[in-house]
Amino acid sequence: MKSIFKKKLNRIAIRGRLFKNSQSNSQYSAAKAYRAFLITSKRNFKDFIFITLGIFSAAFGLKGFLLPNNFIDGGATGLALLVAEISKIPLFSLIIYINIPFILLAYKVMGKTFALKTALAILGLSAVVAAVTFPIITNDNLLVSIFGGMFLGAGIGLAIRGSAVIDGTEVLAIYLSRKFGLTIGDVIIAINVVIFGAAAYLLGIEIALYSMITYLAASKTLDFIVEGIDEYIGVMIVSTHSEEIRQMIISKIGLGVTIFNGKAGFNKTNSLRDLDIIYTVITRLEINRLTTEIKKIEPTAFIIMNSLRDVRGGTVKKRALKH
């Protein structure tokens, strides 16, 4: 009887442990799902803000500068402006019609979520162009071409920051680059050569030349908005005083480092020697300070620098704000 009673107690204890484990697992899963929900909601809210700002900026560039002065831009927006000028079809309608193929292509190339956000962004731009009245800022051709391009480029860049596009040319460029092995830049240039060639024939050489300035202003502003004000540099340092350099970067520069185990393969004895390779990421404003501090420790240290488009996490952006 005692042995049977002990077996029952053991079974109850095992079931209790299993129940506790299942409870802890379910709590962990629930917490993980809630955290994922918060991250997704925050990301979607930021995307909404970026896309909304992008829509109004692009609409202001179109109606406040380009459209009243018969200027165009490159890409799908430039094509819509060109067709609107020669056919008198409302621009807000052309923005939708011309971008429909690019939305379908975005679904194939970039996925469902990106295509949905792009469709909503283009519909929003069309609605704002149709319903909102913007003042005509100036009729000076040079000011129109520069500032019209800046506001339009800022709008496109903000939409890209929101994981969408309001000009489908880049989607087409990505698709063609993957299909035919071309670079995205080459495809965009080829598309714009056709558009500006048509503008020169239909609207005149002078308008086409000013429109090229518009395109350059828009593309530079777009790059600035997408890539940000900071230029990040990845720095790799090979030195026999790696520990001193590591301490200096952490204490004086205030940045994190990553240490790689490597071997020095060039010396008088032609033998391999173990050493630590330091990798860190800094902003362009900190390059001179870093190299100066490294020279104080070892003037002959081997330093490799590479430009980075963006950085996520770590301590780089926190320190960049302080500097």
Wavefront OBJ file of the C-alpha trace (Angstrom):
o trace
v 0.000 0.000 0.000
v 2.818 2.397 0.845
v 4.510 1.818 -2.503
v 1.249 2.480 -4.362
v 0.721 5.671 -2.333
v 4.276 6.846 -3.112
v 3.748 6.217 -6.821
v 0.574 8.310 -6.768
v 2.407 11.130 -4.960
v 5.214 11.027 -7.552
v 2.680 11.197 -10.371
v 0.974 14.192 -8.751
v 4.350 15.922 -8.290
v 5.318 15.284 -11.932
v 1.988 16.637 -13.135
v 2.470 19.711 -10.926
v 5.905 20.376 -12.419
v 4.591 19.920 -15.928
v 1.723 22.304 -15.168
v 4.134 24.928 -13.797
v 6.397 24.550 -16.836
v 3.447 24.905 -19.190
v 2.302 27.990 -17.251
v 5.747 29.592 -17.440
v 6.010 28.746 -21.148
v 2.588 30.233 -21.851
v 3.479 33.387 -19.869
v 6.732 33.707 -21.806
v 4.911 33.228 -25.117
v 2.300 35.807 -24.140
v 4.955 38.317 -23.085
v 6.890 37.705 -26.292
v 3.757 38.167 -28.418
v 2.870 41.369 -26.545
v 6.368 42.745 -27.058
v 6.196 41.918 -30.778
v 2.810 43.646 -30.963
v 4.192 46.800 -29.320
v 7.201 46.876 -31.666
v 4.995 46.379 -34.739
v 2.499 49.023 -33.597
v 5.276 51.528 -32.926
v 6.822 50.829 -36.319
v 3.479 51.207 -38.110
v 2.774 54.487 -36.314
v 6.177 55.863 -37.348
v 5.574 54.694 -40.919
v 2.203 56.475 -40.930
v 3.796 59.743 -39.754
v 6.615 59.515 -42.318
v 4.259 58.705 -45.187
v 1.828 61.493 -44.239
v 4.603 64.080 -44.049
v 5.981 62.765 -47.339
v 2.610 63.098 -49.063
v 2.150 66.740 -48.030
v 5.755 67.667 -48.835
v 5.528 66.125 -52.322
v 2.112 67.703 -52.960
v 3.458 71.113 -51.924
v 6.415 70.727 -54.286
v 4.087 69.750 -57.120
v 1.332 72.361 -56.701
v 3.353 75.179 -55.157
v 6.285 75.074 -57.587
v 6.365 72.601 -60.474
v 2.837 72.328 -61.852
v 2.097 76.091 -62.189
v 5.370 76.603 -64.067
v 5.132 73.558 -66.382
v 8.211 71.907 -64.864
v 8.617 68.155 -64.532
v 10.744 65.765 -62.521
v 12.200 62.367 -63.279
v 10.582 59.002 -62.685
v 6.894 58.189 -62.524
v 6.063 61.600 -61.036
v 7.836 63.333 -63.903
v 5.965 61.176 -66.398
v 2.663 62.120 -64.724
v 3.593 65.820 -64.887
v 4.571 65.507 -68.551
v 1.349 63.742 -69.545
v -0.705 66.251 -67.513
v 0.945 69.120 -69.343
v 0.392 67.825 -72.875
v -3.013 66.177 -72.364
v -4.680 68.368 -69.690
v -5.671 65.236 -67.764
v -5.784 66.060 -64.039
v -2.534 65.284 -62.313
v -4.196 63.506 -59.375
v -5.702 60.952 -61.780
v -2.429 60.372 -63.591
v -0.582 59.803 -60.303
v -2.815 56.776 -59.705
v -2.987 55.434 -63.267
v 0.737 55.634 -63.950
v 1.682 54.043 -60.632
v -0.748 51.092 -60.830
v 1.771 48.881 -62.727
v 4.456 49.801 -60.187
v 2.169 48.846 -57.280
v 1.567 45.437 -58.849
v 5.289 45.094 -59.450
v 5.976 46.077 -55.828
v 3.719 43.227 -54.691
v 5.809 40.795 -56.747
v 9.227 42.200 -55.908
v 8.897 43.646 -52.377
v 5.955 41.798 -50.851
v 2.368 42.355 -49.790
v 2.952 44.810 -46.918
v 5.185 47.109 -48.951
v 2.744 47.073 -51.874
v -0.193 47.893 -49.577
v 1.632 50.831 -47.981
v 2.706 52.052 -51.405
v -0.867 51.889 -52.725
v -2.159 53.847 -49.732
v 0.645 56.410 -50.058
v -0.065 56.981 -53.757
v -3.812 57.254 -53.109
v -3.071 59.731 -50.323
v -0.851 61.830 -52.585
v -3.512 61.856 -55.280
v -6.181 62.910 -52.746
v -4.048 65.741 -51.335
v -3.147 67.013 -54.823
v -6.849 66.990 -55.746
v -8.332 68.437 -52.545
v -5.734 70.659 -50.860
v -4.920 74.130 -52.162
v -1.299 75.266 -51.933
v -0.087 78.805 -52.644
v 2.092 79.396 -55.709
v 5.379 80.411 -54.100
v 7.355 81.863 -57.012
v 7.566 82.024 -60.798
v 11.336 82.331 -60.941
v 12.525 79.359 -62.993
v 15.675 78.687 -60.985
v 13.907 78.883 -57.620
v 11.084 76.700 -58.912
v 13.474 74.030 -60.193
v 15.550 73.937 -56.983
v 12.924 74.261 -54.271
v 10.267 72.314 -56.149
v 12.759 69.470 -56.463
v 13.735 69.745 -52.802
v 10.158 69.463 -51.520
v 9.344 66.660 -53.943
v 12.524 64.760 -53.080
v 11.861 65.231 -49.369
v 8.375 63.791 -49.850
v 9.664 60.751 -51.703
v 12.405 60.252 -49.112
v 10.004 60.486 -46.173
v 7.724 57.943 -47.826
v 10.686 55.590 -48.233
v 11.483 56.058 -44.537
v 7.902 54.944 -43.961
v 8.480 51.723 -45.967
v 6.568 52.870 -49.053
v 7.108 54.795 -52.270
v 5.097 57.524 -53.944
v 7.152 57.213 -57.114
v 7.284 53.685 -58.512
v 10.438 54.100 -60.616
v 12.709 52.590 -58.004
v 10.557 49.466 -57.792
v 10.924 49.038 -61.556
v 14.669 49.649 -61.256
v 15.009 46.956 -58.563
v 13.034 44.482 -60.680
v 15.063 45.113 -63.849
v 18.350 45.020 -61.965
v 17.487 41.581 -60.581
v 16.212 40.271 -63.893
v 18.951 41.540 -66.209
v 21.877 42.086 -63.850
v 21.911 45.873 -64.298
v 22.608 48.346 -61.511
v 19.658 50.267 -60.068
v 21.388 53.561 -60.895
v 21.795 52.612 -64.561
v 18.095 51.726 -64.876
v 16.957 54.995 -63.261
v 19.264 57.035 -65.494
v 17.975 55.255 -68.610
v 14.340 55.912 -67.615
v 15.017 59.587 -66.939
v 16.918 60.064 -70.203
v 13.756 58.983 -72.039
v 11.527 61.241 -69.922
v 13.723 64.335 -70.266
v 14.219 63.653 -73.969
v 10.457 63.628 -74.404
v 10.198 66.829 -72.332
v 12.758 68.566 -74.531
v 10.792 67.612 -77.646
v 7.320 68.431 -76.288
v 7.956 71.327 -73.878
v 11.171 72.858 -75.172
v 14.876 72.594 -74.367
v 14.830 75.284 -71.659
v 12.052 73.628 -69.656
v 13.802 70.279 -69.991
v 17.078 71.730 -68.698
v 15.386 73.339 -65.705
v 13.583 70.058 -65.088
v 16.953 68.295 -64.918
v 17.926 70.708 -62.138
v 14.660 69.765 -60.426
v 15.556 66.104 -60.678
v 19.057 66.674 -59.266
v 17.671 68.701 -56.352
v 15.054 66.019 -55.679
v 17.537 63.140 -55.798
v 20.023 64.854 -53.471
v 17.285 65.743 -50.993
v 15.957 62.171 -51.170
v 19.425 60.793 -50.355
v 19.735 63.216 -47.447
v 16.347 62.232 -46.015
v 16.880 58.478 -46.430
v 20.494 58.265 -45.280
v 20.270 60.961 -42.603
v 22.594 63.743 -41.600
v 25.214 61.442 -40.102
v 27.719 59.546 -42.184
v 28.849 56.458 -40.336
v 32.318 55.042 -40.788
v 33.303 51.488 -39.938
v 36.869 51.487 -38.597
v 39.081 48.397 -38.321
v 42.303 48.809 -36.349
v 45.206 46.342 -36.446
v 47.722 47.115 -33.735
v 50.059 45.449 -31.265
v 48.631 47.824 -28.633
v 45.043 46.763 -29.182
v 44.148 46.706 -25.473
v 45.255 50.330 -24.973
v 43.332 51.383 -28.086
v 40.258 49.493 -26.915
v 40.344 51.243 -23.548
v 40.838 54.607 -25.247
v 37.838 54.146 -27.574
v 35.598 53.135 -24.680
v 36.758 55.735 -22.137
v 37.654 58.787 -24.271
v 35.479 58.424 -27.402
v 32.649 56.703 -25.546
v 31.910 54.025 -28.162
v 31.605 50.266 -28.106
v 34.059 47.981 -29.857
v 34.087 44.473 -31.270
v 37.257 42.374 -30.979
v 38.253 39.861 -33.660
v 40.966 37.287 -33.107
v 43.485 37.536 -35.933
v 47.038 36.781 -36.920
v 49.750 39.131 -38.134
v 51.174 37.579 -41.297
v 53.880 40.085 -42.241
v 57.012 40.435 -40.082
v 60.746 39.927 -40.265
v 60.623 36.276 -39.249
v 57.736 35.542 -41.645
v 55.849 33.785 -38.836
v 52.248 34.197 -37.758
v 51.572 36.121 -34.565
v 48.285 36.276 -32.683
v 46.734 39.705 -32.181
v 43.373 41.347 -31.543
v 41.686 43.337 -34.314
v 39.411 46.143 -33.148
v 36.272 47.153 -35.017
v 34.156 50.184 -34.151
v 31.683 52.528 -35.845
v 31.989 56.315 -35.603
v 30.542 59.382 -37.287
v 32.556 61.440 -39.744
v 32.875 64.198 -37.109
v 34.873 61.855 -34.868
v 37.400 60.563 -37.411
v 40.141 63.107 -36.686
v 39.767 62.673 -32.947
v 39.989 58.887 -33.197
v 43.022 58.834 -35.493
v 44.802 61.398 -33.314
v 44.269 59.302 -30.193
v 45.443 56.157 -32.013
v 48.638 57.912 -33.143
v 49.355 58.817 -29.529
v 49.323 55.112 -28.688
v 50.878 53.656 -31.859
v 51.724 55.884 -34.859
v 52.140 52.877 -37.194
v 48.797 51.209 -36.410
v 47.043 49.859 -39.512
v 43.596 51.534 -39.887
v 40.924 50.627 -42.440
v 37.835 52.843 -42.896
v 34.647 52.065 -44.830
v 31.557 54.225 -45.319
v 28.303 52.783 -43.951
v 24.805 53.723 -45.070
v 23.208 53.367 -41.649
v 23.650 51.881 -38.185
v 21.123 50.328 -35.825
v 21.535 49.891 -32.076
v 24.726 50.172 -30.068
v 26.127 53.451 -28.728
v 26.973 55.248 -31.973
v 23.879 57.416 -32.325
v 23.777 58.301 -28.635
v 27.328 59.622 -28.761
v 26.727 61.362 -32.099
v 23.999 63.455 -30.492
v 26.286 64.469 -27.639
v 29.065 65.546 -29.997
l 1 2 3 4 5 6 7 8 9 10 11 12 13 14 15 16 17 18 19 20 21 22 23 24 25 26 27 28 29 30 31 32 33 34 35 36 37 38 39 40 41 42 43 44 45 46 47 48 49 50 51 52 53 54 55 56 57 58 59 60 61 62 63 64 65 66 67 68 69 70 71 72 73 74 75 76 77 78 79 80 81 82 83 84 85 86 87 88 89 90 91 92 93 94 95 96 97 98 99 100 101 102 103 104 105 106 107 108 109 110 111 112 113 114 115 116 117 118 119 120 121 122 123 124 125 126 127 128 129 130 131 132 133 134 135 136 137 138 139 140 141 142 143 144 145 146 147 148 149 150 151 152 153 154 155 156 157 158 159 160 161 162 163 164 165 166 167 168 169 170 171 172 173 174 175 176 177 178 179 180 181 182 183 184 185 186 187 188 189 190 191 192 193 194 195 196 197 198 199 200 201 202 203 204 205 206 207 208 209 210 211 212 213 214 215 216 217 218 219 220 221 222 223 224 225 226 227 228 229 230 231 232 233 234 235 236 237 238 239 240 241 242 243 244 245 246 247 248 249 250 251 252 253 254 255 256 257 258 259 260 261 262 263 264 265 266 267 268 269 270 271 272 273 274 275 276 277 278 279 280 281 282 283 284 285 286 287 288 289 290 291 292 293 294 295 296 297 298 299 300 301 302 303 304 305 306 307 308 309 310 311 312 313 314 315 316 317 318 319 320 321 322 323
